[in-house]
């Protein structure tokens, strides 16, 4: 079933990308300059066995896009496609298996750290069968070593990796603020970015992030990034080393950005169905 859904998404994305290229062709015929585009990718785990697959994906990035940092303030180059690489959860395996491949290709990356688990196993994952459950989060010393690498930046992933929507307002605020302070004490420099755990947040959480000094926050909605100077919440596309080659390339080009519209329509249909059922039941 999951494979079927994955295949359906791939086919829709392929048609979406074809339509994208058609529109770009129309623009070029009329001599119009296309704005630069960007997709932010996010990984969780890159194990030793997955390193070669990750390397092939990084080769695709070099071949089809221009790597940029999430902290880059420069404008996207007109007509060019850009890609930023990020990692949620700050697992040690990223240092061991992903970072060497990134540095070899001069690809910048951002690592988002849940500060309550430094040097420990990923205790927020209760299902021990999941691959992530066996991973260790980077230690303070490892983060300090990463600070010396220009191609790597460190961001916050809150403290306990909790779903902020399940916390009261004060606890959610503490997660957002304390993680920033913890990282800044470790790194002795400002921490400017935040990735919301589970992609769960609301407008209040975004305002907390603004107040404490984050310059940009990241969601997990597959949208194009850095589309405007006033953009604060930036979408990202989830990728895995187990992605099919075509699947990864479609994600790389932002072909999955139709999904937020599908999610919104699905939510609306469910709401309409609930309202309809409630109305019918009230008549009895």
N, C-alpha and C positions, 0 to 999 in steps of 0.2 A: 504493500500500500504506500509506504513512504517513498519507495523508489518510483512509483507511478506519479505521485505528486511532484517529486523532484523533476521527473521528465517533462511533465506538463509545464512546470515553471520555466524549464529550459526552452521549450518550444515557443512559449509566449514571448519570452525574452529575446529569442532569435528574431521573431517577427517584429518586435519592438525596435531592435537594433537596425533591422533592414529599413524600417520606416524612418528611423533617425538619419540613416545615410541618404535616403531619398530626399529628405528635406534639406540636408546639407548640399546635395547636388543642385537643388533648385536655387539655393542661396548663391552658390558659386556661379551659376549661369548668369545671374543678374549682377554679379560682381560685388556682392555684399560680403563684408568681412564677418566671419563667425567669431563669437567670443570664445575665450579659452574655457575649457571644462576641467573638472577634477572629481575624482572618486577617492574616498578614504576607505581603505580596507582594514578589517580587524580580524586578528587571529586570537586563539587562546593557547594552543599547544603546538609545539613542533618537536616531536620526539626524535631520537637518534635514527630510528627506522624511517622517519618521514623526511629526513634532511634532504635527500636527493630530490624528492617531489617538491619540496619547498624551493630548492635551488632552481628547478625548471620554471616554477612560477615566477621567481625573481627575474629569470631570463626573459620571460614574457613581458614583464613590466618594463625592462630596459628596451625591449624591441618595439613595444606599442605605445609607450607613454613616457612622460618626463617625471621622474621622482621628485617630490617636494616634501618639505617638513610641515608638520601640523602647526608649527610656530612661525612659519614663513609669513612675512608681512608684504611680500612683493605681489603684484597683481599677476593673474594668470596670463600667460602669453597668448595673444590672439591667434585663434585657429589651432592651438595645440591642446592635446589631452594630457592631464597631469594625474598622478597617483601618489597618495600618501599611505604609508604602512604603519599600523598601530597594533599593539598587543594588550589585551585585557588580562589582568590577574598576576602579571609579573612573575611567571614561573621560571625557575632556574634553567629549565630546558631551552628557554629562549636565548639565554647567554651561550649555552653550549652548542646549540644546533642552528639557530636562526641568525644570530648576530654575525658570525663569521661570513655567512653567505651575503648578508646585507653590506658589510664593510667591504667585501671583495668587489662589489658592484657599485659602491658609493651611493647606496640607497639609504636616506635618512629614515629613522623610525622613532616612534613614541611608545613608551611602556607605561601603562596605568597600574598603579600599585595600591592594593588593599592593605593599609598600614597596620591593621590589627593582627595580621598573620605573617609578619616579617620573619623569615627563617623557619616557618612552620608549614605543615601540610595544609591543604585547602579545606579547612574544617567546615566551610559553608556548604560543601557538596556532600549530601547525605547518602547518595546512591554510590556505594563503593565499586559498583561495576563500571562506572564511568571512568574514562581514561584520566580526566582531570583530577579525580579523587586521589590519585597516586602521585600528584605533583607537589613540589615544595616551592613556596614563595621565596623570592630573593631576600637576602639578609641586608642589614644596614651597610655592612662593609661592601657587599656586592653593588649596592646602589651608589655608594661613594666612588667605586671604581668606574662605574658607568658614567658618572658625572664628567670624568676626564675625557670621554669620547665625544667629539664634536657632533658626530652623526646621530647621537642618541639623546633624546630628551625624556624627562620623567614627568608623569602627570599623576593625578590622584584618582583612585578608584574607591573612594570613601574609606571607612575604617574596617567594618565587619562584613563587607560585601552584601549588606542587607538590601532587600527591596524597600526603597524609601517610601513607596506608597502604602506599605504595611506598618510604618512607624508613625508615632505622633509627630507633630510639627517640630517640637523641640529636639527630639531624638534625631530626626532627619537633619536638622540644622547642625547638630553636633557632629554627625557623620561627615558632612560636607566641610565644616570648618576645621575640625580636629585633624583630619587626614592631611589637609594643606599645611597646617602648623607642624605636624610630625615630620613630613617630608622636608620642609624648609629647615627644620632643626638638623636633620641628617645631612642634607646637601649643602647647607649654608648658602642657599640662593633661593630666589622666588620660584614658586610653582604656579604656572599660568593656566594649566588645562585640567579638566575633570571629565572622566567618563562615568556615567551613571551605571551602577551595577544592575544587571538584568535589563538595561535600557528603560528602567522604570523611574519616572519623575513627573512632576507637574509644574505649573507656572510658579508656584511658591518656591520650589526647590531651585528653579532657575534664578529667581531673584536673590535667594540666599547666596548662590554662587557669585552673582554679580557683586553683591555687597562685600563679600570677603576678598574679592580681588582676582578671581579667575577671569582670564581674558577670553576664553572659549570653552564651551562644554560640548560633549559628544553624546549622541543618541545611537541607537542601533537600527534606525529606519534607513533603508537603502535609497538615499537621495544624493544628488550631486552636491558637491561641497564648494565652499568659498565662492559662492555665486554673487555675493554683494558685500560691500564694505561694512554694512550694519548687521551682517549675519553673526549670531551669537551661538545658537544651537546648531551644530553641524551633524548631518546624518552620515552614517557609515554602512558599508556592505560587509556582511560576514563572509569570510572565506575559510576554507580548511585545506590542508594538504591532500585530503582525500577527494577533493573536488575533481570531477572529470575535466579534461583539458579544455574542452569547449565551454563547459560551465564556468570555469575560472576566467576564461577570456571574456565571456559575456558580462560577468561581474566586473571585470577590469574596466570595461567600456561603459559601465553604468546602465546596462540593459535591464537590470532588475529593479529599476526605479519606478516601475509601474506598480510594484507591490503595495506601497502605502495607500494608493488609490483603492486597490482591491481590499485592503484591510478596512478602510473607511466604509466602503460599500457593504462589506460583510457585517460590520458593526451596525450600520444603519438598517440592514435587512433584519437582523436579529431583534433590534429595537422595535421595528414595525411589526414583526411577528408577535413579540411579547404584548405589545399594545393591542393588537388585534385579538389575541387570545383572551386578554383581560376584559376587553369590551364584550366579547361573546359570552364569557362566563358571567359577567355582571347582568346579562339579560335573563339569566335563569333564576 
